[in-house]
Amino acid sequence: LQYKREAGNSFGDPRLDFTLYTSIRNAQFDPLFDPNGVYAKFPTSLATAWEKENYPCVEGGYCTPSFSDVDKPSSQPRNLFLNNTGLNLKVAHVIDEATDSLFEYGFNYQNLSVFDARIPKSELYRPNQVYTDDKGQKQIACSLVDNNPNDPTLCQRGKANGNIYGGYVQANYSPHKIITFGAGVRWDAYTLYDKDWNHRYTQGFSPSAALVLSPIEPLSLKITYSQVTRGVMPGDGVYMRQNDLRYAKNIKPEVGSNAEFNIDYSSQYFSGRAAAFYQALDNFISQYAQNLIVTNLSQAIRIYGYEVGGTFRYKGVSLNVGISRTWPTTRGYLMADSYELAASTGNVFIIKLDYTIPKTGINLAWLSRFVTGLDYCGFDIYLPNYGTAEKPKTPTDLAKCGSKLGLVHMHKPGYGVSNFYINWSPKTKSRWKGLLLSAVFNNVFNKFYVDQTSPYVMSPDMPGTDAIKRAIAEPGFNARFEVAYKW
């Protein structure tokens, strides 16, 4: 639901923009195997003490753990719901219509609810509730939260509810046509009622500033700084049933800062852009860094990057070329890939050729993307103690990266992939105005490649296993045809 009111030409006649939204998403997962079926069979003599204690083992015989014994959460059915409701209110007052100078403020509210409808009520325990476990022993739910975060008797409510309350004030002003100033601040508060019956609250302010210079008409120079504060919110729905995922007591708000410098140039036949940026991320809220305990990451994240590109145009033909690169780092090293943060990539080259056939409404485009290979030692944010006696390095990691704790050898081959696009829309005065026919041919040369932005990691606690350091390959040649009509 949306309401818009356009602004007048005076400060007292503001523009209003109000949006109310809601969505309900559902996903159901059922195991394709019997959770109680035998996962593996191995002689008791080869079993560890932990396996003998936790798996079905016969002394002098075999251990026969089931799928549920090995990975209980993965063997349980799920019926997940993610409900999202909120509203946005924006108000903009005109300071100077000639220079688009504005004074703006607004309010945002969002509610997020995550729950698993498949969790039986028998698994939902309140704090200090007395119950009987599967061994017939009396237990007190939540009694060991502080001492043993992996204890299976901990309580849970099977759902999590979060709210975000935010407001902002910002303004931009141009004292002269060649210069524009902008500044603002927003405040956000996050409340969470987590799956373990705990209430949590985080909040923070986020300032921003910008300076735009246009010394000549086709050239624009822009310097910006912004800060973003994010609090703790409901996690992935698949973890609602997992006893060993919980939130640390004193979670701090996550703070991200971004500084960027842009140069833009635009003329009749050529437009170009160059940008460099620096991002800092502190107190990142992670659910993998400490054995599925949602807490702040101890390592500070620093990301550097740039992009340069240009577009040449002549009549119906345009050629776009560009190059970009980012360096996500921590503790002075490139980061090893992670689920929640950036994956390291090589230099990315983009070439796009576009041609519109006159008087036909047909547009043809060719897009090629080339990525250079990477071979480096990355720091693993999930396992900073990788290389100790408890987590020894593999021979490859030790040979490539030395004994420095936390360093993992990463190798990502380079690749090049091309796509072809055909679009047709009738002439403006045609009775079929609004019709669009599209054909997309992806990976035209059927290349086998793994996108470097796909994390080369599967398990956060097993960084040194070659079988783990793989990512899923992208599809080979594939085509898509679309028909769209707008009226």
C-alpha positions in Angstrom: 0.0 0.0 0.0 1.5 3.3 -1.1 0.6 7.0 -1.0 2.5 9.8 -2.6 1.9 13.5 -2.6 4.1 15.7 -4.8 5.8 18.8 -3.3 5.0 22.3 -4.2 7.6 25.0 -4.8 7.7 26.3 -1.2 9.1 24.9 2.1 5.6 24.7 3.6 4.3 22.4 0.9 6.3 19.2 1.3 6.4 16.0 -0.6 4.9 13.0 1.3 5.7 9.3 0.6 4.0 6.7 2.8 4.5 2.9 2.2 2.9 0.0 4.2 4.0 -3.5 3.3 3.7 -7.1 4.5 4.9 -10.5 3.2 4.6 -14.1 4.3 7.1 -16.6 3.0 7.0 -20.4 3.6 9.4 -23.2 2.9 9.0 -26.9 3.7 11.8 -29.4 3.9 11.5 -33.2 4.3 14.4 -35.6 4.6 14.8 -37.9 1.5 16.0 -40.7 3.8 15.0 -42.4 7.0 16.5 -40.3 9.9 16.9 -43.5 11.9 18.5 -45.3 9.0 22.2 -46.4 9.4 24.5 -43.6 8.2 27.8 -45.6 8.6 29.1 -48.9 10.0 32.7 -49.2 11.3 34.5 -51.5 13.8 34.3 -50.4 17.5 38.1 -50.7 17.6 38.4 -47.7 15.2 35.9 -45.6 17.1 37.0 -42.6 19.3 35.9 -42.4 22.9 33.4 -39.7 21.9 31.9 -41.9 19.2 31.6 -44.9 21.6 29.8 -42.7 24.1 27.4 -41.0 21.6 26.9 -43.5 18.9 25.3 -47.0 19.1 28.4 -49.2 19.5 28.7 -52.8 20.5 31.9 -53.7 22.4 34.0 -55.9 20.1 31.5 -55.4 17.2 30.5 -52.4 15.2 29.3 -48.8 15.6 26.2 -48.1 13.5 25.3 -44.4 13.9 22.1 -43.2 12.2 21.7 -40.0 10.2 20.0 -38.5 13.2 23.0 -39.5 15.4 25.5 -37.8 13.1 23.6 -34.7 12.3 20.2 -34.4 14.0 19.3 -30.9 12.8 19.8 -32.0 9.1 17.6 -35.1 9.6 14.6 -33.3 10.9 11.7 -32.0 8.8 11.1 -28.2 8.6 8.1 -26.0 7.9 9.6 -22.5 8.0 7.8 -19.2 8.0 9.3 -15.7 7.6 6.8 -12.9 8.1 7.9 -9.3 7.3 5.7 -6.3 8.0 6.5 -2.6 8.1 6.0 1.0 7.1 8.0 3.9 5.8 7.2 7.6 6.0 9.3 10.2 4.1 8.8 14.0 4.2 10.8 16.3 1.9 10.7 20.1 2.1 12.0 22.3 -0.8 14.7 24.7 0.3 15.6 26.0 -3.2 13.7 24.5 -6.2 16.3 25.9 -8.7 19.1 23.9 -7.1 17.1 20.9 -5.8 18.0 21.8 -2.2 15.9 19.7 0.2 15.3 19.1 3.9 14.1 15.6 4.6 13.1 13.5 7.5 11.3 10.2 8.0 10.4 7.2 10.2 10.7 3.5 9.5 9.3 0.5 11.3 9.8 -3.2 10.5 8.7 -6.4 12.2 10.4 -9.8 11.4 9.0 -13.1 12.7 10.6 -16.5 12.1 9.2 -19.8 13.3 9.2 -23.5 12.5 5.7 -24.9 12.5 7.0 -28.5 12.6 8.5 -28.2 16.1 6.4 -30.2 18.5 5.3 -28.6 21.7 7.1 -31.3 23.7 10.4 -29.6 22.6 9.5 -26.1 23.8 10.8 -25.6 27.3 10.5 -22.5 29.5 13.3 -21.5 31.9 13.5 -23.7 35.1 10.7 -26.0 33.7 11.2 -29.6 35.0 10.9 -32.3 32.4 11.9 -35.9 31.8 14.6 -36.4 29.1 14.9 -39.4 26.7 16.8 -41.4 29.4 14.1 -41.0 32.0 16.0 -38.5 34.0 14.5 -35.4 35.6 16.0 -32.2 34.1 15.6 -28.4 34.6 15.4 -26.6 31.3 17.9 -23.8 30.8 19.8 -24.6 34.0 23.1 -24.8 32.2 22.9 -21.9 29.7 25.9 -20.1 31.2 28.1 -23.1 31.8 27.5 -25.3 28.8 26.1 -23.7 25.7 25.9 -27.0 23.8 23.9 -28.8 26.5 20.9 -30.5 24.8 18.5 -29.8 27.7 18.4 -26.1 27.0 15.0 -24.4 26.4 13.7 -22.9 23.2 10.4 -21.4 22.1 10.7 -22.4 18.4 10.4 -18.8 17.0 12.1 -15.4 17.1 10.6 -12.0 16.8 12.4 -8.8 16.0 11.5 -5.1 15.6 13.4 -2.2 14.0 12.5 1.4 14.9 14.3 4.1 12.9 14.2 7.8 12.1 16.4 10.1 10.1 17.0 13.8 9.3 19.0 14.9 6.3 19.5 17.9 4.1 21.3 19.0 0.9 22.0 22.5 -0.1 23.7 24.2 -3.1 25.0 27.7 -2.5 26.2 27.8 -6.1 25.6 25.6 -9.1 29.1 24.1 -8.9 28.9 22.9 -5.3 26.5 20.9 -3.2 26.7 20.0 0.5 24.8 17.1 2.2 24.6 15.8 5.7 22.3 13.7 7.8 21.9 11.4 10.7 19.6 8.4 11.5 18.9 6.5 14.7 17.9 2.8 14.8 16.8 0.7 17.6 16.6 -3.1 17.4 14.6 -5.4 19.8 14.7 -9.1 19.7 12.8 -11.8 21.6 15.0 -14.8 20.7 14.2 -18.5 20.5 15.6 -19.0 24.0 13.1 -16.7 25.8 15.6 -13.8 26.1 14.9 -10.2 25.3 17.7 -8.1 23.7 18.1 -4.5 22.7 20.7 -2.7 20.6 20.7 0.8 19.1 22.9 3.4 17.5 23.3 6.6 15.5 24.5 6.7 11.9 25.8 10.0 10.5 26.5 10.8 6.9 28.0 13.6 4.8 28.6 14.4 1.1 30.3 17.0 -1.0 29.7 17.3 -4.8 31.8 19.6 -7.0 31.0 20.3 -10.7 33.7 22.6 -12.0 32.5 22.2 -15.6 29.2 20.9 -16.8 30.1 17.3 -17.9 32.3 16.7 -14.9 31.3 15.8 -11.3 33.5 15.0 -8.3 31.9 13.5 -5.2 33.2 12.6 -1.8 30.9 10.8 0.7 31.1 9.3 4.1 28.4 7.2 5.8 28.0 5.1 8.8 25.5 2.3 9.3 24.5 0.7 12.6 22.8 -2.7 12.7 21.5 -4.6 15.7 20.9 -8.3 16.4 17.8 -9.7 14.6 16.2 -13.2 14.2 18.5 -15.7 12.5 18.0 -18.3 9.8 14.7 -20.2 10.2 16.5 -23.6 9.9 18.1 -22.9 13.3 14.9 -22.5 15.2 15.0 -26.2 16.1 18.7 -26.4 16.8 19.4 -26.4 20.5 23.1 -25.5 20.1 22.4 -22.1 18.5 21.9 -19.2 20.9 22.8 -15.6 21.4 25.6 -14.2 23.5 24.5 -12.1 26.5 26.1 -8.7 25.7 25.9 -8.3 21.9 27.1 -4.9 20.7 25.6 -3.1 17.7 27.5 -3.7 14.4 29.0 -0.6 13.0 29.9 -0.2 9.3 31.6 2.9 7.8 32.1 3.7 4.2 34.2 6.5 2.5 34.1 6.9 -1.2 35.4 9.2 -3.9 33.7 9.3 -7.4 34.6 11.0 -10.6 31.8 11.1 -13.3 32.1 12.5 -16.8 29.3 12.6 -19.4 29.2 13.9 -22.9 27.4 13.2 -26.2 29.7 10.4 -27.3 31.4 9.3 -24.1 30.7 8.9 -20.4 33.1 7.6 -17.8 33.3 6.8 -14.1 36.1 6.1 -11.6 35.6 5.3 -8.0 37.6 4.2 -5.0 36.2 3.2 -1.6 37.2 2.1 1.9 34.9 0.2 4.2 35.4 -0.6 7.9 33.2 -3.1 9.7 33.5 -3.5 13.5 31.6 -5.7 15.9 30.2 -7.8 13.1 27.4 -10.0 14.4 28.2 -13.6 13.3 26.5 -16.9 14.1 29.4 -19.1 13.0 32.5 -17.6 14.6 32.0 -19.3 18.0 30.3 -22.7 17.6 26.9 -21.4 16.6 26.7 -18.7 19.3 25.5 -15.5 17.8 28.0 -12.9 19.0 30.3 -10.1 17.8 33.3 -11.0 15.7 36.5 -10.1 17.4 38.4 -9.3 14.2 37.9 -5.9 12.5 37.1 -6.1 8.8 38.5 -3.6 6.3 37.6 -3.6 2.6 39.3 -1.6 -0.1 38.2 -1.4 -3.7 38.0 0.5 -7.0 36.3 0.6 -10.3 37.0 2.3 -13.6 34.8 2.2 -16.7 33.6 4.1 -19.7 30.9 4.0 -22.4 31.4 5.0 -26.0 28.2 5.8 -28.0 27.7 6.5 -31.7 24.3 6.4 -33.3 22.8 3.1 -32.3 26.0 1.5 -31.1 27.5 1.6 -27.6 30.6 0.0 -26.2 31.1 -0.3 -22.4 34.3 -1.4 -20.8 35.2 -1.6 -17.1 37.5 -3.1 -14.5 37.0 -3.5 -10.8 38.5 -5.1 -7.7 37.9 -5.4 -4.0 40.2 -6.5 -1.2 38.3 -7.7 2.0 41.0 -7.9 4.7 41.3 -8.7 8.4 44.4 -8.6 10.6 46.4 -7.5 7.6 45.5 -10.5 5.4 43.0 -11.1 2.7 40.0 -12.9 4.1 39.3 -16.6 3.5 35.8 -17.0 2.2 32.9 -16.9 4.7 29.1 -17.4 4.6 28.3 -13.9 5.9 31.0 -11.6 4.5 32.7 -10.9 1.2 34.5 -13.5 -0.9 37.8 -12.5 -2.4 37.9 -12.2 -6.2 40.5 -11.3 -8.8 40.3 -8.4 -11.2 37.0 -8.3 -13.0 36.9 -7.0 -16.6 33.6 -6.2 -18.3 33.0 -5.7 -22.0 29.6 -5.0 -23.4 28.6 -4.2 -27.0 25.1 -2.9 -27.6 23.4 -2.2 -30.9 19.9 -1.0 -31.7 18.8 -1.7 -35.3 17.1 1.5 -36.6 13.3 1.5 -37.2 12.9 -2.1 -36.0 12.8 -1.9 -32.2 15.3 -4.7 -32.1 18.2 -4.4 -29.6 21.2 -6.8 -29.6 23.7 -7.0 -26.8 26.9 -9.0 -26.1 28.3 -9.1 -22.5 31.7 -10.7 -21.7 33.0 -11.0 -18.1 36.6 -12.0 -17.4 38.0 -12.7 -13.9 41.7 -13.2 -13.2 42.8 -16.2 -11.0 43.6 -15.9 -7.3 46.2 -17.9 -5.2 46.7 -16.6 -1.7 46.7 -17.3 2.0 43.5 -16.0 3.6 42.7 -15.5 7.2 39.8 -17.6 8.5 37.5 -15.5 10.6 35.6 -18.6 11.8 38.7 -20.4 13.0 41.4 -17.9 14.1 43.2 -20.7 16.0 43.6 -22.9 12.9 47.1 -24.4 13.2 47.1 -25.3 16.9 47.4 -28.8 18.2 43.6 -29.0 18.5 43.1 -27.8 14.9 46.3 -28.8 13.0 46.9 -27.5 9.5 46.9 -29.7 6.5 50.3 -30.3 4.8 49.2 -28.0 1.9 48.2 -25.1 4.2 51.4 -25.5 6.2 53.6 -25.5 3.1 51.9 -22.6 1.4 51.0 -20.4 4.4 53.5 -21.4 7.2 52.6 -21.8 10.8 50.8 -18.5 11.2 47.5 -19.2 13.0 44.3 -18.8 11.0 45.8 -18.8 7.5 44.3 -21.0 4.9 45.5 -21.6 1.3 43.0 -20.5 -1.3 43.2 -21.1 -5.0 40.5 -19.8 -7.4 41.0 -20.3 -11.1 40.2 -17.4 -13.5 37.5 -17.7 -16.1 35.7 -15.8 -18.9 32.0 -16.1 -19.7 29.8 -14.5 -22.3 26.1 -13.8 -22.7 24.0 -12.7 -25.6 20.7 -10.8 -25.4 17.9 -10.0 -27.9 15.1 -7.6 -27.1 12.3 -6.4 -29.3 9.6 -3.8 -28.6 7.3 -2.3 -31.2 7.4 1.3 -32.3 6.0 3.9 -29.9 2.8 4.5 -32.0 2.1 0.8 -32.6 -1.0 -0.7 -31.1 1.3 -3.2 -29.4 3.0 -0.5 -27.5 4.1 -1.9 -24.1 5.0 -5.3 -25.4 8.5 -6.6 -24.9 9.9 -9.9 -26.2 13.3 -11.0 -24.8 15.7 -13.9 -25.4 18.7 -14.4 -23.1 21.5 -16.9 -23.9 23.8 -17.3 -20.9 27.3 -18.9 -21.0 27.2 -19.0 -24.8 30.4 -21.1 -25.1 29.3 -23.6 -22.4 32.3 -22.8 -20.1 32.8 -24.8 -16.9 33.6 -22.3 -14.1 33.1 -21.5 -10.5 32.1 -17.9 -9.7 34.7 -16.5 -7.4 32.1 -14.6 -5.4 30.6 -18.0 -4.4 32.2 -18.9 -1.0 34.9 -21.6 -1.3 33.8 -23.0 2.1 31.2 -25.5 3.3 31.9 -26.0 7.0 33.2 -23.2 9.2 35.0 -25.6 11.5 36.9 -27.6 8.7 38.9 -25.0 6.7 41.8 -27.3 5.8 40.0 -30.1 4.1 40.4 -30.1 0.3 36.9 -31.6 -0.1 35.5 -28.6 1.8 37.2 -25.9 -0.2 34.9 -26.2 -3.2 32.1 -24.1 -4.5 29.2 -25.1 -6.7 29.9 -24.6 -10.4 27.7 -22.2 -12.4 25.3 -23.6 -15.1 26.6 -24.3 -18.6 24.8 -22.9 -21.6 21.3 -22.0 -20.8 18.6 -19.9 -22.4 15.6 -17.9 -21.2 12.7 -16.5 -23.2 10.3 -13.9 -21.8 7.2 -12.1 -22.9 6.1 -8.9 -21.0 3.3 -6.5 -21.5 2.9 -3.2 -19.7 -0.1 -0.9 -19.9 
